[in-house]
Amino acid sequence: MNYTQTSVGSEYLLNQLRDIKLSQETLEEDEKLYRAMEIEELREKVLLPLSKLGKHDFTDSSAFFYGNHTRGVKNPLIFNVLALLPVASIILLFVQLKLGILCLFMSFIINGIMYYRHKQIVEYGLHSVSYVANIINTGNQLAAIPDDKIQEETRKLKGNLKPLKKVLWLNNFVSMGTKGNGDFDAIVEYIRILFLLDFISYNRIIGTVSQHKENYRAIWEIIGRLDASIAVAYYRHTLQAYCVPSFTDSMEISFTNMAHPLITDPVTNSSDLGKTTLITGSNASGKSTYSKAVAINAILAQTINTVLADTWRMKPIYVATSMAVQDNVLDGDSYFIAEIKSLRRIITMLEKGKPCLSVIDELLKGTNTIERIAASAAMMDWLSNTNGINITATHDIELTEIMKSSYDNYHFTEKFKDGDIHFDYTIYRGPSNTKNAIKLLEVLAYPTRITEQANRLAEDFLLEREWNSI
Protein backbone atom coordinates (compact mmCIF):
# COMPACT_ATOMS: atom_id res chain seq x y z
CA MET A 1 0.00 0.00 0.00
CA ASN A 2 2.90 2.34 0.62
CA TYR A 3 3.13 3.99 -2.78
CA THR A 4 4.04 7.30 -1.15
CA GLN A 5 6.79 9.44 -2.67
CA THR A 6 8.08 11.12 0.49
CA SER A 7 9.13 10.27 4.04
CA VAL A 8 6.36 12.63 5.17
CA GLY A 9 3.77 10.66 3.20
CA SER A 10 4.97 7.31 4.59
CA GLU A 11 4.82 8.60 8.16
CA TYR A 12 1.41 10.18 7.59
CA LEU A 13 -0.01 7.00 6.00
CA LEU A 14 1.27 4.81 8.84
CA ASN A 15 -0.27 7.13 11.42
CA GLN A 16 -3.51 7.24 9.42
CA LEU A 17 -3.78 3.44 9.45
CA ARG A 18 -3.18 3.34 13.21
CA ASP A 19 -5.55 6.17 14.13
CA ILE A 20 -9.18 5.05 13.97
CA LYS A 21 -11.61 7.94 14.26
CA LEU A 22 -15.21 7.08 15.06
CA SER A 23 -16.50 10.15 13.18
CA GLN A 24 -16.98 9.85 9.40
CA GLU A 25 -16.28 13.52 8.63
CA THR A 26 -12.55 12.95 8.06
CA LEU A 27 -13.27 9.88 5.92
CA GLU A 28 -15.60 11.90 3.70
CA GLU A 29 -12.99 14.63 3.25
CA ASP A 30 -10.30 12.07 2.48
CA GLU A 31 -12.58 10.36 -0.04
CA LYS A 32 -12.79 13.59 -2.05
CA LEU A 33 -8.99 13.63 -2.28
CA TYR A 34 -8.82 9.95 -3.28
CA ARG A 35 -11.25 10.65 -6.12
CA ALA A 36 -9.34 13.78 -7.12
CA MET A 37 -6.05 11.88 -7.29
CA GLU A 38 -7.57 9.43 -9.77
CA ILE A 39 -7.45 12.29 -12.30
CA GLU A 40 -4.14 11.86 -14.12
CA GLU A 41 -3.49 15.53 -14.91
CA LEU A 42 -3.90 16.67 -11.30
CA ARG A 43 -2.05 13.66 -9.91
CA GLU A 44 1.02 14.35 -12.07
CA LYS A 45 1.07 18.00 -10.99
CA VAL A 46 1.11 16.93 -7.34
CA LEU A 47 3.58 14.08 -7.88
CA LEU A 48 6.28 16.28 -9.41
CA PRO A 49 7.16 18.30 -6.26
CA LEU A 50 6.57 15.25 -4.04
CA SER A 51 9.04 13.14 -6.04
CA LYS A 52 11.64 15.92 -5.75
CA LEU A 53 11.25 15.93 -1.97
CA GLY A 54 11.63 12.14 -1.95
CA LYS A 55 12.33 9.75 0.90
CA HIS A 56 15.32 10.08 3.22
CA ASP A 57 16.04 7.99 6.30
CA PHE A 58 16.43 9.48 9.78
CA THR A 59 15.02 12.92 8.95
CA ASP A 60 12.71 12.91 11.98
CA SER A 61 10.79 15.75 10.34
CA SER A 62 7.68 15.40 12.53
CA ALA A 63 9.73 15.87 15.72
CA PHE A 64 9.92 19.61 15.04
CA PHE A 65 6.26 20.12 15.91
CA TYR A 66 6.22 17.59 18.75
CA GLY A 67 8.79 19.63 20.67
CA ASN A 68 11.64 17.07 20.81
CA HIS A 69 13.49 18.22 17.69
CA THR A 70 17.25 18.60 17.28
CA ARG A 71 18.51 21.63 19.20
CA GLY A 72 20.77 24.29 17.72
CA VAL A 73 24.46 24.56 18.50
CA LYS A 74 25.42 25.97 21.90
CA ASN A 75 26.53 29.58 22.25
CA PRO A 76 25.30 30.75 18.82
CA LEU A 77 26.54 34.29 19.57
CA ILE A 78 30.15 33.10 19.30
CA PHE A 79 29.53 31.80 15.78
CA ASN A 80 27.85 35.06 14.79
CA VAL A 81 30.82 37.09 16.05
CA LEU A 82 33.36 34.79 14.34
CA ALA A 83 31.40 35.03 11.10
CA LEU A 84 31.84 38.83 11.20
CA LEU A 85 35.66 38.56 11.48
CA PRO A 86 36.26 37.90 7.75
CA VAL A 87 33.81 40.71 6.88
CA ALA A 88 35.80 43.11 9.10
CA SER A 89 39.05 41.82 7.55
CA ILE A 90 37.81 42.54 4.03
CA ILE A 91 36.86 46.08 5.04
CA LEU A 92 40.29 46.45 6.67
CA LEU A 93 41.95 45.53 3.35
CA PHE A 94 40.91 48.93 1.99
CA VAL A 95 42.44 50.73 5.00
CA GLN A 96 45.64 48.78 5.68
CA LEU A 97 46.30 46.05 3.11
CA LYS A 98 48.86 43.99 5.07
CA LEU A 99 46.87 44.08 8.30
CA GLY A 100 43.70 43.19 6.39
CA ILE A 101 45.39 40.18 4.76
CA LEU A 102 46.75 39.04 8.12
CA CYS A 103 43.31 39.37 9.78
CA LEU A 104 41.64 37.52 6.88
CA PHE A 105 44.20 34.71 7.14
CA MET A 106 43.74 34.46 10.92
CA SER A 107 39.94 34.49 10.66
CA PHE A 108 40.15 31.65 8.12
CA ILE A 109 42.34 29.62 10.49
CA ILE A 110 40.12 30.28 13.54
CA ASN A 111 36.84 29.65 11.69
CA GLY A 112 38.30 26.55 10.01
CA ILE A 113 39.15 25.09 13.42
CA MET A 114 35.67 25.95 14.73
CA TYR A 115 34.05 24.48 11.62
CA TYR A 116 35.78 21.10 11.76
CA ARG A 117 35.58 20.81 15.56
CA HIS A 118 31.80 21.29 15.52
CA LYS A 119 30.91 19.85 12.12
CA GLN A 120 30.16 16.36 13.42
CA ILE A 121 27.86 17.78 16.10
CA VAL A 122 25.53 19.32 13.54
CA GLU A 123 26.06 16.88 10.66
CA TYR A 124 23.02 14.75 11.56
CA GLY A 125 21.05 17.87 12.44
CA LEU A 126 21.88 19.47 9.08
CA HIS A 127 20.51 16.38 7.31
CA SER A 128 17.26 16.73 9.25
CA VAL A 129 17.04 20.53 8.94
CA SER A 130 17.74 20.40 5.21
CA TYR A 131 14.83 17.98 4.75
CA VAL A 132 12.59 20.24 6.83
CA ALA A 133 13.50 23.17 4.56
CA ASN A 134 12.74 21.00 1.53
CA ILE A 135 9.33 20.19 3.03
CA ILE A 136 8.57 23.90 3.23
CA ASN A 137 9.83 24.35 -0.34
CA THR A 138 7.57 21.48 -1.49
CA GLY A 139 4.64 23.15 0.25
CA ASN A 140 5.48 26.32 -1.65
CA GLN A 141 5.40 24.44 -4.98
CA LEU A 142 2.16 22.63 -4.17
CA ALA A 143 0.51 25.91 -3.16
CA ALA A 144 1.08 27.17 -6.71
CA ILE A 145 -1.00 24.38 -8.33
CA PRO A 146 -4.19 26.00 -9.72
CA ASP A 147 -6.88 23.32 -9.32
CA ASP A 148 -10.27 23.62 -7.65
CA LYS A 149 -10.17 20.04 -6.36
CA ILE A 150 -7.30 20.83 -3.98
CA GLN A 151 -8.24 24.48 -3.48
CA GLU A 152 -8.69 24.07 0.28
CA GLU A 153 -5.24 22.46 0.63
CA THR A 154 -3.48 25.15 -1.45
CA ARG A 155 -5.25 27.91 0.49
CA LYS A 156 -4.05 26.47 3.82
CA LEU A 157 -0.54 26.04 2.45
CA LYS A 158 -0.31 29.66 1.36
CA GLY A 159 -1.50 30.91 4.75
CA ASN A 160 0.95 28.78 6.73
CA LEU A 161 3.94 29.38 4.44
CA LYS A 162 4.14 33.12 5.05
CA PRO A 163 6.02 33.07 8.40
CA LEU A 164 8.35 30.29 7.16
CA LYS A 165 9.51 31.84 3.87
CA LYS A 166 12.82 32.82 5.51
CA VAL A 167 13.71 29.13 5.83
CA LEU A 168 13.86 28.79 2.04
CA TRP A 169 16.72 31.23 1.50
CA LEU A 170 18.49 30.13 4.68
CA ASN A 171 18.56 26.61 3.29
CA ASN A 172 20.40 27.89 0.22
CA PHE A 173 23.44 28.48 2.41
CA VAL A 174 23.23 24.95 3.87
CA SER A 175 23.00 23.38 0.40
CA MET A 176 25.72 25.53 -1.22
CA GLY A 177 28.51 23.45 -2.73
CA THR A 178 26.52 20.16 -2.72
CA LYS A 179 25.39 20.18 -6.35
CA GLY A 180 28.34 18.20 -7.70
CA ASN A 181 29.92 21.07 -9.68
CA GLY A 182 33.57 20.14 -9.07
CA ASP A 183 35.90 23.12 -8.60
CA PHE A 184 33.03 25.49 -7.89
CA ASP A 185 31.89 23.28 -5.00
CA ALA A 186 35.41 23.42 -3.52
CA ILE A 187 35.39 27.22 -3.64
CA VAL A 188 31.94 27.37 -2.05
CA GLU A 189 33.11 24.95 0.66
CA TYR A 190 35.82 27.45 1.63
CA ILE A 191 33.24 30.26 1.73
CA ARG A 192 31.01 28.16 4.02
CA ILE A 193 33.98 27.52 6.31
CA LEU A 194 35.12 31.13 6.32
CA PHE A 195 31.72 32.55 7.22
CA LEU A 196 30.49 29.53 9.29
CA LEU A 197 27.36 29.53 7.13
CA ASP A 198 26.32 25.97 8.13
CA PHE A 199 26.08 26.79 11.83
CA ILE A 200 24.40 30.17 11.44
CA SER A 201 21.85 28.88 8.90
CA TYR A 202 21.27 25.75 10.99
CA ASN A 203 20.46 27.78 14.10
CA ARG A 204 18.27 30.24 12.23
CA ILE A 205 16.23 27.49 10.54
CA ILE A 206 15.67 25.67 13.83
CA GLY A 207 14.70 28.93 15.52
CA THR A 208 12.27 29.91 12.76
CA VAL A 209 10.59 26.50 12.58
CA SER A 210 10.37 26.26 16.39
CA GLN A 211 8.81 29.71 16.58
CA HIS A 212 6.19 28.81 13.96
CA LYS A 213 5.86 25.08 14.59
CA GLU A 214 2.06 25.05 14.21
CA ASN A 215 2.43 26.55 10.73
CA TYR A 216 5.10 23.98 9.93
CA ARG A 217 2.88 21.20 11.25
CA ALA A 218 0.01 22.31 9.01
CA ILE A 219 2.31 22.27 5.95
CA TRP A 220 3.73 18.87 6.95
CA GLU A 221 0.26 17.35 7.38
CA ILE A 222 -1.08 18.70 4.07
CA ILE A 223 1.92 17.29 2.18
CA GLY A 224 1.53 13.97 3.99
CA ARG A 225 -2.20 13.88 3.29
CA LEU A 226 -1.75 14.60 -0.43
CA ASP A 227 0.99 11.99 -0.72
CA ALA A 228 -1.01 9.39 1.21
CA SER A 229 -4.09 10.13 -0.91
CA ILE A 230 -2.16 9.31 -4.08
CA ALA A 231 -0.93 6.09 -2.42
CA VAL A 232 -4.48 5.06 -1.53
CA ALA A 233 -5.69 5.86 -5.07
CA TYR A 234 -2.86 3.70 -6.46
CA TYR A 235 -3.65 0.92 -3.98
CA ARG A 236 -7.29 0.87 -5.00
CA HIS A 237 -6.19 0.57 -8.61
CA THR A 238 -4.27 -2.65 -7.77
CA LEU A 239 -7.29 -4.35 -6.19
CA GLN A 240 -9.56 -6.77 -8.03
CA ALA A 241 -12.51 -5.35 -6.12
CA TYR A 242 -13.09 -2.85 -3.33
CA CYS A 243 -15.92 -0.76 -1.92
CA VAL A 244 -16.43 2.34 0.19
CA PRO A 245 -17.89 1.23 3.55
CA SER A 246 -21.18 2.33 5.02
CA PHE A 247 -21.75 2.78 8.74
CA THR A 248 -24.60 1.97 11.09
CA ASP A 249 -25.49 2.42 14.77
CA SER A 250 -26.23 -1.29 15.16
CA MET A 251 -23.68 -3.60 16.76
CA GLU A 252 -22.96 -5.56 13.60
CA ILE A 253 -20.55 -6.14 10.75
CA SER A 254 -22.08 -7.17 7.45
CA PHE A 255 -20.26 -7.77 4.17
CA THR A 256 -20.35 -9.60 0.85
CA ASN A 257 -17.38 -11.22 -0.89
CA MET A 258 -14.78 -10.04 1.61
CA ALA A 259 -11.14 -10.89 0.80
CA HIS A 260 -7.89 -10.95 2.75
CA PRO A 261 -5.56 -8.24 1.31
CA LEU A 262 -2.39 -10.37 1.36
CA ILE A 263 -3.75 -13.36 -0.59
CA THR A 264 -3.19 -13.24 -4.36
CA ASP A 265 -6.23 -15.28 -5.37
CA PRO A 266 -8.42 -15.25 -2.26
CA VAL A 267 -11.58 -17.20 -1.52
CA THR A 268 -14.13 -14.54 -0.59
CA ASN A 269 -16.75 -14.85 2.14
CA SER A 270 -20.04 -13.12 2.94
CA SER A 271 -21.39 -12.81 6.48
CA ASP A 272 -23.82 -10.94 8.72
CA LEU A 273 -22.02 -10.92 12.06
CA GLY A 274 -23.86 -9.76 15.14
CA LYS A 275 -22.53 -8.68 18.51
CA THR A 276 -20.94 -12.06 19.34
CA THR A 277 -19.59 -14.71 16.98
CA LEU A 278 -17.88 -18.04 17.72
CA ILE A 279 -15.97 -19.67 14.85
CA THR A 280 -14.94 -23.32 15.06
CA GLY A 281 -13.32 -25.65 12.57
CA SER A 282 -10.44 -27.99 12.07
CA ASN A 283 -6.79 -27.12 11.54
CA ALA A 284 -5.85 -25.05 8.46
CA SER A 285 -9.49 -24.74 7.41
CA GLY A 286 -9.51 -20.93 7.34
CA LYS A 287 -10.56 -19.68 10.81
CA SER A 288 -7.52 -17.50 11.42
CA THR A 289 -7.36 -16.07 7.90
CA TYR A 290 -11.06 -15.17 8.01
CA SER A 291 -10.73 -13.55 11.45
CA LYS A 292 -7.68 -11.54 10.35
CA ALA A 293 -9.47 -10.47 7.16
CA VAL A 294 -12.39 -9.09 9.19
CA ALA A 295 -10.06 -7.20 11.55
CA ILE A 296 -7.87 -5.78 8.77
CA ASN A 297 -10.84 -4.67 6.66
CA ALA A 298 -12.48 -3.08 9.71
CA ILE A 299 -9.29 -1.02 10.16
CA LEU A 300 -9.07 -0.11 6.45
CA ALA A 301 -12.75 0.89 6.43
CA GLN A 302 -12.26 3.40 9.25
CA THR A 303 -8.88 4.79 8.17
CA ILE A 304 -8.66 4.91 4.36
CA ASN A 305 -12.37 4.39 3.59
CA THR A 306 -11.52 1.30 1.55
CA VAL A 307 -12.61 -2.32 2.03
CA LEU A 308 -11.70 -5.43 0.05
CA ALA A 309 -15.30 -6.51 -0.44
CA ASP A 310 -18.30 -5.86 -2.69
CA THR A 311 -20.26 -4.33 0.20
CA TRP A 312 -19.38 -3.55 3.82
CA ARG A 313 -21.46 -2.15 6.67
CA MET A 314 -20.35 -1.80 10.27
CA LYS A 315 -20.65 0.18 13.46
CA PRO A 316 -17.80 2.70 13.94
CA ILE A 317 -15.63 0.94 16.49
CA TYR A 318 -12.03 0.53 17.67
CA VAL A 319 -10.22 -2.69 16.78
CA ALA A 320 -8.20 -4.80 19.22
CA THR A 321 -6.92 -8.32 18.59
CA SER A 322 -5.25 -11.22 20.33
CA MET A 323 -3.70 -13.21 17.49
CA ALA A 324 -0.36 -14.86 16.67
CA VAL A 325 0.75 -14.49 20.29
CA GLN A 326 4.36 -15.51 21.04
CA ASP A 327 6.33 -16.14 24.20
CA ASN A 328 9.06 -13.67 25.12
CA VAL A 329 12.29 -15.16 26.43
CA LEU A 330 13.90 -11.75 27.08
CA ASP A 331 10.99 -10.54 29.23
CA GLY A 332 10.55 -13.95 30.84
CA ASP A 333 6.96 -14.31 29.60
CA SER A 334 5.70 -17.81 28.82
CA TYR A 335 3.20 -18.28 26.01
CA PHE A 336 0.30 -18.21 28.47
CA ILE A 337 1.55 -15.04 30.20
CA ALA A 338 1.97 -13.34 26.81
CA GLU A 339 -1.53 -14.48 25.87
CA ILE A 340 -3.31 -13.17 28.97
CA LYS A 341 -1.42 -9.85 28.66
CA SER A 342 -2.70 -9.59 25.10
CA LEU A 343 -6.27 -10.29 26.26
CA ARG A 344 -5.86 -7.80 29.11
CA ARG A 345 -5.39 -5.00 26.52
CA ILE A 346 -8.85 -5.77 25.15
CA ILE A 347 -10.39 -5.85 28.62
CA THR A 348 -8.75 -2.52 29.52
CA MET A 349 -10.13 -0.81 26.41
CA LEU A 350 -13.65 -2.04 27.15
CA GLU A 351 -13.41 -1.12 30.85
CA LYS A 352 -12.57 2.43 29.74
CA GLY A 353 -15.84 2.54 27.83
CA LYS A 354 -14.32 2.42 24.33
CA PRO A 355 -16.51 0.59 21.81
CA CYS A 356 -14.28 -2.23 20.62
CA LEU A 357 -14.25 -4.95 17.97
CA SER A 358 -12.25 -7.69 19.69
CA VAL A 359 -10.94 -10.49 17.48
CA ILE A 360 -9.43 -13.43 19.36
CA ASP A 361 -7.76 -16.42 17.72
CA GLU A 362 -7.50 -19.60 19.84
CA LEU A 363 -8.62 -18.24 23.18
CA LEU A 364 -6.33 -19.26 26.08
CA LYS A 365 -4.77 -22.22 24.23
CA GLY A 366 -1.63 -21.93 26.37
CA THR A 367 -3.07 -23.79 29.37
CA ASN A 368 -4.71 -27.12 30.31
CA THR A 369 -8.03 -28.18 28.80
CA ILE A 370 -10.33 -27.84 31.83
CA GLU A 371 -9.13 -24.38 32.90
CA ARG A 372 -8.90 -23.21 29.28
CA ILE A 373 -12.53 -24.02 28.51
CA ALA A 374 -13.78 -22.66 31.86
CA ALA A 375 -11.83 -19.39 31.60
CA SER A 376 -12.64 -19.01 27.89
CA ALA A 377 -16.37 -19.38 28.52
CA ALA A 378 -16.23 -16.87 31.38
CA MET A 379 -14.33 -14.33 29.28
CA MET A 380 -16.63 -14.78 26.27
CA ASP A 381 -19.62 -14.21 28.54
CA TRP A 382 -18.01 -11.03 29.90
CA LEU A 383 -17.29 -9.79 26.37
CA SER A 384 -20.90 -10.41 25.34
CA ASN A 385 -22.05 -7.92 28.00
CA THR A 386 -19.74 -5.06 27.01
CA ASN A 387 -19.96 -2.16 24.58
CA GLY A 388 -18.39 -4.04 21.72
CA ILE A 389 -18.41 -6.77 19.10
CA ASN A 390 -16.51 -10.00 19.68
CA ILE A 391 -15.28 -12.61 17.21
CA THR A 392 -13.61 -15.65 18.76
CA ALA A 393 -12.06 -18.55 16.84
CA THR A 394 -11.36 -21.79 18.70
CA HIS A 395 -10.72 -25.53 18.41
CA ASP A 396 -12.71 -26.18 21.60
CA ILE A 397 -16.01 -27.60 20.37
CA GLU A 398 -17.26 -27.60 23.98
CA LEU A 399 -17.59 -23.80 23.79
CA THR A 400 -20.26 -24.09 21.09
CA GLU A 401 -22.53 -25.79 23.62
CA ILE A 402 -21.61 -23.65 26.63
CA MET A 403 -22.06 -20.35 24.74
CA LYS A 404 -24.90 -21.30 22.36
CA SER A 405 -27.39 -18.94 24.02
CA SER A 406 -25.21 -15.84 23.65
CA TYR A 407 -22.96 -16.51 20.62
CA ASP A 408 -23.78 -17.16 16.95
CA ASN A 409 -21.95 -20.26 15.75
CA TYR A 410 -20.07 -20.44 12.45
CA HIS A 411 -17.55 -22.97 11.19
CA PHE A 412 -15.07 -23.97 8.49
CA THR A 413 -14.70 -27.53 7.27
CA GLU A 414 -12.77 -29.84 4.91
CA LYS A 415 -13.21 -32.98 2.79
CA PHE A 416 -10.95 -36.00 2.43
CA LYS A 417 -10.69 -37.50 -1.03
CA ASP A 418 -8.22 -40.02 -2.50
CA GLY A 419 -6.07 -39.92 0.62
CA ASP A 420 -5.74 -36.14 0.55
CA ILE A 421 -7.43 -33.25 2.33
CA HIS A 422 -9.28 -30.44 0.53
CA PHE A 423 -10.42 -27.10 2.02
CA ASP A 424 -12.96 -24.77 0.45
CA TYR A 425 -12.14 -21.92 2.95
CA THR A 426 -15.81 -20.99 3.07
CA ILE A 427 -17.62 -20.08 6.28
CA TYR A 428 -20.85 -21.91 7.19
CA ARG A 429 -23.48 -21.38 9.84
CA GLY A 430 -23.54 -23.63 12.87
CA PRO A 431 -20.83 -25.34 14.96
CA SER A 432 -18.14 -27.56 13.48
CA ASN A 433 -18.66 -31.32 13.67
CA THR A 434 -15.36 -32.44 12.11
CA LYS A 435 -11.81 -33.01 13.37
CA ASN A 436 -8.73 -33.48 11.23
CA ALA A 437 -5.62 -33.32 13.42
CA ILE A 438 -4.98 -37.09 13.40
CA LYS A 439 -6.03 -37.36 9.75
CA LEU A 440 -3.43 -34.74 8.84
CA LEU A 441 -0.79 -36.90 10.51
CA GLU A 442 -1.86 -39.75 8.24
CA VAL A 443 -1.75 -37.52 5.13
CA LEU A 444 1.83 -36.53 6.04
CA ALA A 445 2.75 -40.24 6.35
CA TYR A 446 3.34 -40.42 10.10
CA PRO A 447 4.04 -43.97 11.35
CA THR A 448 0.79 -46.00 11.54
CA ARG A 449 1.55 -46.91 15.14
CA ILE A 450 1.18 -43.23 16.07
CA THR A 451 -2.00 -42.55 14.07
CA GLU A 452 -3.78 -45.82 14.97
CA GLN A 453 -3.08 -45.36 18.67
CA ALA A 454 -4.17 -41.71 18.51
CA ASN A 455 -7.47 -42.68 16.85
CA ARG A 456 -8.09 -45.42 19.42
CA LEU A 457 -7.42 -43.12 22.38
CA ALA A 458 -9.70 -40.41 20.93
CA GLU A 459 -12.53 -42.90 20.31
CA ASP A 460 -12.23 -44.34 23.82
CA PHE A 461 -12.38 -40.87 25.35
CA LEU A 462 -15.53 -39.98 23.36
CA LEU A 463 -17.23 -43.14 24.62
CA GLU A 464 -16.07 -43.15 28.24
CA ARG A 465 -15.33 -39.39 28.79
CA GLU A 466 -12.02 -40.30 30.46
CA TRP A 467 -8.52 -41.06 29.20
CA ASN A 468 -7.19 -44.61 29.21
CA SER A 469 -3.56 -45.22 30.17
CA ILE A 470 -1.14 -46.49 27.52
N, C-alpha and C positions, 0 to 999 in steps of 0.2 A: 504493500500500500504506500510505502514511503517513496513517492515519486517527486518529493520536494526538491527544489533547486538550491536551497540555502540552509545553513545551520539554524537560522531563525525559524524557517518553516518546519524543519524536522522536530525542533524542540516544541514548537507550537502544536504540531499535530500529535505528538506524544502526550502532551498535557491535555489536549482536547479529548483524546481517547480515554484518558484516566479520570476525566472530570464530568461525571454525569450530572446534568441539571434537570430537575423535575419540571421546569417550565419549558414550554415549546416555543417561546418567543425567539430565543437564540437559534433554535433549529430552523425556524422559518426564515430568519435573516440569512443564515448560512446557505439554505437551499437556493435562495436567489443568486448567491455568488456561484454555487455549483453550476446552476443553469447558465449563468453568464459566461463561465469559463469553458463551456462547451462550444462557444462561438470562436472559431479559429482566429479571426482577425484580432479580436480583443485579447485572446489568450497569448498570441505571439507578442503583442505589445507589452503585456505584463511580464512575459517570460524573459524578454531581452535584458532588462535591468536586474532581474532576479538571478539570471545565469551569470552575470558579471559579478554579482556579490558572492555567489558560490558558497561552498561548504568548506569550513576550516575547523580543524580539531582544536579543542582547548581555548576557545575564544571567550567562553563564559559571559556572553553578551547580555544575558538577562540579569546577571548579578548586579549590574549598575543601577537597576531600579528596585532591587531587593535590599540594598543598603550594605551588602558585604562585598563590594567591588574592590579591585586592586587600588591601593592608596598611592598617592603621588610620592615623589622622592622627598626625603627629609630636607629641611632647611632650604626651601626653594629660593629664598632671597640671595643666598650665596651664588647660586647658578645665574641669577639675573645680573648680579654685580659683575661676575666673571665674564658674562656675555658682553658687557659694556666695555671691557678692557680693550678688545681689538678695535672697537669703534673709536674709542678715545685715542688709540695709537695711530689710527689712520688720519684723524684730525691733526694729531701732533706732527705727522709727516710734513704738513704744509707750514709748520712753524719752525721746527728743528728736525731736519731730515734724519740725522744719525740717531738722535734720541727716539724719534718715531719708529725707526726700523728696529732699534733695540727693544722698545716696548712691545712692538708687534711680535717680534720673535719670542720674547718672554711670555706674552699672553698665549701664544700658540703652544708653548711648552706646558704652561700651567693648565690650560684648558684641555690639552691632550691627555695629561695625567688624570685630570678629573673625569674626562670622558671614558677612558678605558678602565678606570677604577670602579666606576659606577654603571658601566654599560650592562654588565650581567644582571644587575639588580632590576633594571627596567626592561630587559630584553623580552621577557615573557609578557610584561605589562604592555609594551609597545605593540606586540602581536595582537593582544586583546583590544587595546585602544584603537589601533588601526582598523580593526574589523568593525568596531562601534562607529567610527567615522564613516566607513563605507556603508553601514546600515543607514545612516542619516543621508548620505549621498544617494542611495537607492530610493529612499523615501522621496527625495527631491525629484528624481527622475519619474517615479510613479505618479507623483502629484501633477505632472505635466501631461498625463494621458487624457485626452479629451473624449470621454465616453460616458454617456448618461448612466450606464449600468453599474459603474463604480464611482458615480458622482459623490456619494456620501463619503466613501473612503478617501478620495482625492481632496475633498473639502477639509476633512479632519487632518490629513497630512499637511496641507498648506498652513493651517492654523497652528499646528504643533511644531512645524519646522522653523518658524520665525526666530524664536530665542536660541536656536541651535545652529544657525547659519555660520557662526564664527568657527565652529568645529571643522567645517569643510576646508577653509583656507589654512587653518592650523595643521590639518592633516597633510597638506601639501609639503610642509617642512619635514614631517616624519617620513614621507615616501620619497623625498628627493634622493636621487642617486640609486634607486632600486629598479630602474626600468631596463637595465641591461644594455646601456649605451657606452660601454667600454671606458675610454679615457675620460669622457665627460662625467661618468659616475665617480671616477677617482677624484676629480676636481671637486665635485659636489660633496664627496665624503669629507674632504679637508675643510670645506666651508661649514659643514655640520659640526665638525669637531671644534673649529675655531670659535664658533658662536654658540656652541652647546644647544643647538636647535632641538635635538631629540628630547632633552630633559625639559626645556622650557615649554615646547609644544605639548609634550606628554602631560605635564602638570596643568596646563591651561585647558586641555581637552577634558581631563578628569574633573577639573573644577567646574567647567561649563555644564557637562552632562550631569554632575551631581546636583548642581544648582537647579537644573530644569529636568529632573529625572522623571517627573510625571509626563512631560512632553515627549521625552525619549521613549518612555514605556508605551505611549500611545502609538508612536511611529513603529516601534518594534512589533507591537501586536497587530497592526494593520498589515505590515509586510508578512508576518507569519500567517495571518489569516488568508491573505491573497495566495500565498504559496501553498498552504494546506488545501485551499479550495481547488486549485489546479490539480493537486495530487488526488483528491477525492474524485474529481471529474475523470481523471485518467483511470483511477481504480474502477470506477463504475463501467468504463469502456471495456475493461478486461473481463468483466463478469458475463457469464452466459445469461443470467437473469438476476434482476434485483428489483426491489420496490421501495417506495417511500412509506414508512410506517404510519399507522394511525393510532391514536391513543384514546383510552376509555377510562372511566372512573371505577369500573368493575375490577375485582381481583382476578384477573385472568390473562392468559397469553394464548392467542389464537393465530394460527398461520397455515398457509398451504404451500406445499413443495419447498420446504426449508432445506438449505444445503449447508454443509460445513465448509468454511472458506478455504481450508488448506487441502481439500481433497480434489484432485484433478477431474475425476468423473464421478461425482457423488451420487449416492442413492438419496433421493429427497423424501421427506416425510411431511405429513399434514396432521395437525393435532388441535384440539380445543382443550387446553389445560386450565383447570380451575385453581383454587387456592392451594390444594395439596395433591401431589402426584407421587405415586410409588411405582418405580420401574424395576421389574425383575427380568431375568433371562440368563441363559447360560453364558459361559466364557466366550469372549470374542464375537458375541452376537450383535453388538452395536450399542449397548447401554451407555457406555462412557462417551462415545463419539456423539451420540444424540444429545446427551446432557450438555456436553461442551458446546455443541452447535447452538443450543438454545441460549446458553449463557453469553456466548460471543455475539450472537445476533441481537440479543437484548442490549448489550453494550453499544454495538454499532448503531442500533436504532436511535439511541438516546444521545449519541455523540456526533455522528456524521450523517444522521438521517437516512441511513442506507441499510437495507436488510437483504440477505441472500435468500429470497423467497418470492413467491408470486404475490402473496398478501401477508400482512403482519399487523396484528392489533394487540396492544398490551396496555397495562396500567403503568404510568410513569413511576419508576421504582429503582432503588439502588441495587447493585448486583454484588453478591459475596459468595465465594465458592470454597469448598473443601474438596480438592481433587489433586491427584498425583502427589500425595503427601510423601515426604521422605524423612528418614531419621537424620539426625545431625550429630556426627561424632564429635565435632569441635565444641558444640554447646552441651554435649552430654545428654541430648534428647533421644530417647528410644523412638521407634515408630509410633507407638501408642501415645507417648507424651506429645510428639509433634502433631499427631492427629487431633488430640483434644484441645491443643492450643489453637489449631486452625478452626475448629468448631467454636471455640470460645470467642473468636473474632465476630462470628455471625451472631452469637448470643448478645454480645456487647452492643452491636449495632441496633438490634431489635429492642434491647432494654433502654436504649437512648431514644426510642420512639421513631427511628428512621424506618420508613417502609422499605422492605428488603426482599429481593428475589434471592433465596438461598438455594444453591445447587450443590448437592452432596453426593459424591461417588464412593460407594462402599463404606457405609456408615460404621465406624468403630470396628473395622476388621482386624485391628491390631491386638485384640484381646480374646479371651476364651469364649466359647459359644454361648453359654448360659448368660454370662454378664453382658456380652455383646448384644444379644437379642433384647434382654431386659432394658438395658440403657438406651438402645436404639429406639425401642418403642416409646420409652418415656420422653426422649428428646423429640421424636416426631410428633408426639401428642402436644408437647409444649410449643413447638413451631406452628402447629395447626391453630393455636389460640393467640397468635401474635399478628401484628400489622404487617403481614408479608405473604409471599407466595413461596412454597417449598417444593422442590423436586429432589427426590431421593432415589438413587439407584442402588440395588443391593442383590446379593446372592441368597440372602436369607429368606426362603419361601415362607417361613413362619410369620414374618412380618405382614404378609398379605392377609393372613387371618386375623392377627391381633389388631391391625389398623384398618380393617375393611369398612368400618363405620365412618371413618373420618378421612380416608385417603382414596382417591381414584386409582385403580390398578391398571397398569399397562405392562406389556412385555415384548421382548424380542425372542425369536426362536431360530431353529436350524433344522435341516433335513440331512439324513445319512443316505447315501446312494453309492453303490458299487465300491464300498469300503472307504468312501471319502465323505467329508462333511461339507455342506453347502449352506451359506447364510444369505438371506435376502435383505438383511439390514433394514427391515420395515417394522414399524411399531404397530402393535395390535392391542386392542382393549382386553382387559382381564389379566389375571395373574399368570405367571409362567407355570407350565406343568412338565417341563423337560429339564434334564440334566445332561451335561456332556463332558464333564471333567475326565472321567475314567475312559470314555469313548475316545477322547482326544489322545490319551496315552496309547490306546490301541492303534489309532491312525498313524501315530509317530513311531510305531513298531517297538514299543516297550516290551520287555520280556513278558510272556503270557502268565508266568507265575505271579507277577505283580498285578496285572490287570484282572486275572481270574479271582485272586484273593480279595482285591479291592471290591469287585462286584459282589462277591459272597458276603463280605462284611457289611456292605451297604444294604443288601437285601435283608440280612438278619436284623439289622438295626430297625429297618422300616416295619418289620413284623413284630419284633419284641420290644422296641423303643428303649433298648439298652445295648451297649457294645459288648461283644464276646471277646474273650482273650485269645491271643494267637498262640 
